[in-house]
């Protein structure tokens, strides 16, 4: 796996228009076609306990928190309104397009709609894209990941108790969902924020790089475990909150992200290796023949997921533009829609489906297929989209 990670790195170095995730997907498909096995099962626990905290915390160390705060209103609207709305829309359409029961279609929508900005941001960096656009896309991803997991858990609980969504369609059911999002999601975010601030206080007294690095590791994984397994809160949002509050202060952010301290380089390497291992294990997990068997479902799902994002992004951003002092231009909205790639969190949730869940194999193949298509098609065409819109500049000017 490390040898393949080196090959991927060599392939994408000095190639600003090629996202490393696209190369990882290609290698993962090759692994699936060759039937290779690495002797390691890709379980949801492995992804949630090892992979996700690494990727999410790494994202917080690169964020400009002050810039994020200036766009917090838009991010809150996209997370609190846009994601639930798109889940409902995609779930309703999915009952017809996929011929699934409503509960299954809603579960698929909750699984697939979280976005992963890693591939997009790697292209942004090479093309010198405006920081505000990158901050908005990454901030939205950090928040929607946690909220999607809460919605997914609520739907799974409804299925286990009654096998339908009847209880969720009542006013009390809708209030219960809103309460779960506020309590589990908001509670995880607040808990992470407290941990992050306490870590900031401790880090102010640290001078050596190893102590700083060990503290960041403790915060990243400790906040997830405390929230998810001890208190029943959102571990993903706890990690996001901890990283954001820990790096919200100039002094601690400097220690976490400067080249001098090397802490950022270590987290960047860890996130890259985790992403490499993830796609290799996905390739080893999925039968290549299953993609052809369910090709129609995969293609229909990819198209509908893209449309669901579009019909929520454009209206909601337009509404927030009326109330904000810094409106988001239309061409930036196009990039927000096109840059919505669905990879790490959807794969983790798809793998966590119990064996007896109806249409489990179809759902997993659809999720893996959408992940591949979004990265290959949207990821590879994104540099051209940016150039046509006049946003990216490879010369850095």
N, C-alpha and C positions, 0 to 999 in steps of 0.2 A: 504493500500500500504506500509506503514512504517512497519507494522507487517510482511508482506511478505519479505520486504527488510532485516529485521532482520533474518528471516528464511534462506534466501539465504546466508547471511553472516556467519551464524553458520554452514551451510552445507559446505562452501568452506574453512573455516579457517583451517589452518594446513594441507591443501591438495594442495601441490604444483602442482600436475598434473591435477587439475580440474579448468578450467577457470570459473569465476563467470558468464560470459555471457552465457555459455552452460546451467547452471542451470536456468538462467533467461529465456532462450528460452523455456526450458521444462515447466516452470511455465506458460509462455505466451500461449503455446499450450494447457495446461490444462485449462486455463481461457477461451480460445476459445471453447474447447470441452464442457465445462460446461455452456457456454452462459452467463458468468458473465458480469456485467456492473458496471462501477465505476462512471457513471454520468458525465464523462468528455470527450469531443470530441477530438480526436487526429488529430488536424489540422496542416497544414504545418507551419502556423504562430507560433503555440505553439512550434514546434520543432525548427524552425529557430531563434525565438526571445528568447527562454528560454533554450532549451536543448543544441543546438549546441555551442553557446558561452561558456557555462559551460564546456562542454567536451573538446573543442579545447583549451580554455585558461588553463585548468588544464593540458593538455598535454604539453604546453609550459613551465609551471612552473617546470616540471620534466626533461626537456631536458638539456643536457650539450651543451650549445650553441657553445662553442669552438670546441667540437667534431663534432657538426653539420656543422660548417663552413669548416672543413677539408674534408667533404664529399659532399659539396654543388654542385660540378660539376656533380656527379652521380645523385643526387636528381634532379637537373635542367634538365638533359637529360631524366630521367624517367618521369618527369612532362611535360616538353615542347614537347618532341618527343613521348615518350612511350604512354601517355594517348591518345592524338589525333589519333595515329596510331592504338591503340587497339580499339578505338571507331569506326573507319572506318572498320577495319577487322570484328569486331563482328556485325556491322550493315549490311555489305555486306552478311555475312554468314546467318544472321538472316532472311533475306528476303526469303531464301530457307528453313531453319530449322523451322522457326515459321510461314511461309507463311504470313508475314507482308509486307505492303508497305515499301519502303526504308526509308521514313521519320519516320515511327513508329519504325522500327528496329534500326535506329540511335538514336532516343530518348531513347529507352530502353538501348542501349549501354552506352549512356552518364549518364543515371540514375544509372546503376548497377555497373559501374567500379570503382567509388571511394571506397577506403579501409578504414577500421577502425582498428587501431592497439591496442585498449584497451584490448581486450581479449588475443591477442598474447603477449603483454607486461606483462600482469599479470602472464602468464606462464613463460616468460623469467626471471622475478624477482625471482621466486621460484627456477629456475634451474640454476641461475648464468650464464646466457648467455653473451657472449662478448658484451660490451657496444656499439661498433661501429655498429654491426648488428642491435641492437635495435634502435639506433639513426637514421640509414638509413631508416628503415621501418617506424618509426614515422615521420621523416621529410618528406618522400615521401607522407605519408597520409595527412599531414597538407597542402601541396601544391596542391596535386591532387584534394582534396575536392573543393577548390576554383575554380580551372581551369575547373573542371567538371560542376560546376554550371554555369559558363560562357558559355560553349559549349551547355549545356541544354537550356539556355535562348535563345541562337542564333537559335537553331533548332526550338524551340517553336515559335519564331518570324517569321521564314521562313514558318512554317506550317500555322500560322494565316494569313499571307499575301497572300500565293499562294497555300498552301496545299500540296506542294511538295518540293523536294530538288533541283529542277532545277536551281534555282538562286545561290545555294551554290556550284554547280559543275563547275562554270565558274572561270577564273582567278580572276576576280573582287570579286566574292563571297568568294573565298579562302582567298584573301587578307583582305576582310572584317572580316572574322572569326579570322584571325591572329591579326588584329587590335583590335578587341573586347577583345581578350585574353590579349593583351598587355596593352590596356587602362583600361579595367574594372578590370582585375586581377592584373596587375602590379600596377595600380593606387591604388587599395585597399591595396596592400602589402606596398607600399610606405607611404600611409596615416597612416596605422597602425604603421609603423616604426617610423614616426614622433611623433605620440601620445605616443608610448612606450618610446621614448627617453625623451620626456617632463615629462612623469611619473617618469622616472628614476631620473631626476633632482629634482622633488618634493620629491620622496621617500628618497633621501639622507638626507633630513632634518627631516624626521619623525623618531620617536623613539618608540612610543607605538604601540602595535599590532593592536588595533582596527583601527587606522588611516591607517596603511598599508593594512589591509584587505579591508576597504572601498575604498581605492584607486584602488586596484586590481579589485574590482567589477565594479567601474566606468569605468576603462579602458576596461574591457572585454565586457561589454554591450554597453558602450558609443561608442566605436570604431565601433562596428557592426552597430548600429543605424545610426551613422553619415555617414558611407560609403554606406550602403545599401539603406537607406530611404531618405537621404538628398542629396547625391552626385551621386547616381546611380552606385557606384563601388561595388566590391566584399566584402561583409561584413565578410565572412568567412576568406578570406586572410587578411583583416584588423585586425581581432582578432589575427590571427597567427602572423602577423608582430608586432603588439603591444606587445604581450606576449614575443616574442623572443627578441625584442630590450629592453624591460623593464628588462628582466632577463639576458641580455647579459653582464651586468656589475657585477663584483664579489660582490660588496656591496649590490646592490638591489636583486640579485639572492639569496644571503644569507638570506635576510629578507623575501623573498617570499617562500623559500623552506626548511629552517631549521626546525627541530623539536622544537627548542626553541621558535620560533615565533608562531608556531601552525597554521600559515596561510596555509601551504601546507596540513595539515590534514583537514582543513575546506573545501578546494577545492576538496580534494580527496573524502570526504564524499558527497559533493554536486554532483560530477560526478557519484559516485556510486548510489545515490538516483535517479538522473536523468535517468541513464541507466535502473534502476529497473522500474521506472514509465513508461518509453518508451516501454519496452517489455510487460508490463502488459496491456497497452493501445492498443498495436498492437494486442495482443491476444483477447482483447474485440472487436476490430474493424473487424477482418477478420473471415469470415465464415469457419469453419473447413471443411465443405463439398466442398468448393471451391478448396482446395488443391488436393482433389481426382478427382474433375471434370477436373482440368487442370494439372494433374500429369505428363503427357508426356511433356508438355511445360516446367514445372518447372525443371524436371530432365535434359532435353535437354539444358535449359538455364544454369543450374549449371555447366554442363560439358563444354559448350562452353565458359563461363566466365572464368573458370579455364584455359582452353587452350589459350584464348586470352591473359591472363596475362603471361602465360609461353612463348608464341612465341614473346613477346615483351621484357620481362625481360632478357632472356638468351642472345639474340644478342646484345642488347644495353649495358648490363653490360660488355660483352666480348669486345665490342668496346672501352668503357671507360677504361677498364683495360689496353689497349694498350697505352693510353695517360697518365695514372695515375701512380704515384709512389707507391701507395698502392693498388694493385689489389685485387678485391673481389674474394675469393676462390669459386670454384664450389659448395661446400657443403653449403656455405652461400647463393648462388643464389637459391639453392633448397628451403631453408627456406623462402626466399623472395617470391617465387612463392606460396609455400604451406601456408604461413602466410597471404596471401591476403584475408582477410575476408571483406564481403560487408554488412554493417548493417545500421548505423545511417543515414548517408547522403542519400544513396539510398532510404531508407524508406521515408525520408522527401520529396525528389523530387517526388517519386511515389504518395504521398498523395497530392502533389500540382498540379497534372494533372487536367485540367478543366473537368467538367462532360461530355462535348460533344466530348472530344478527342477520336478518334477511338481506339478500343481495350483497353479501359481504365481498365476494370475489369481484363482482362487477364494480362496486364502489372503489375498491383498492386499485383496480386497473384504470378506472377513470381518473382517479386522483394522480396516479403515477403518469398517466398519459398526458393530462393537462399540464403537469409540472414540466414534462419534457417539451411539449409543444410551446408552452409559454416562454421557456428559456431559449429554445432553438429559434423559433420564429420571431417572437417579440425581441428577444435579447440580441439576436444577430442583426435585425433590422433597425434597432434603436439608434445606432450611430448615424445611419442615413436619415432617420426621422429627425434627429436633433439638427443635423446639417441643413435639411430642407426648411426647418423652422427657424434657422438662424440663431440657435441657442448655443450649440457647442462650437468650440474653437480649438482645434488640435494644436495650433501654434502657441496657445497660451496667451494670446493678445486680447 
